[in-house]
Amino acid sequence: MPPVSNTVLMIDDDPSHLKVYSWILQRGGFQPLTVLATSRGVDIPLADPSVGVIVMDYRLGIASPITIAQQVRAIFPLAPIIVLSDVFGMPTDIAPYVQTFVRKGDPEHLLSEIRTALAN
């Protein structure tokens, strides 16, 4: 079995959140690959083999988080998806597409969930 990549694909509609969480991921020993969700959609890197896990915001402005999760799942069928959001719990509509939920503002919990996802 090949080693699991430490590259984390991060999807958010706020450039400042991407910067902050990129820094958190780097400090946690991960390689962030950021994607900005805009009104035009999301430019997801096609089947980049270095992606080990995906972290995506739930509230993506105009973009539908369900559509984005479906697109990500189609491109990276084996990579776990973690929802990172300021809502208080896992939204039921996206639950079938993701592994777990982490509330924003708890970077240690996020890093722990990424490590768990990569270990599984």
Protein Blocks (a to p, Z undefined) as FASTA:
>chain_A
ZZddfbdcdddfbfklmmmmmmmmmmnopacddddddfkbpaddehiakbmbdcddfbgo
jacfklmmmmmmmmmmmbccddddfbfbdcfklmmmpmbdcdehilmlmmmmmmmmmmZZ
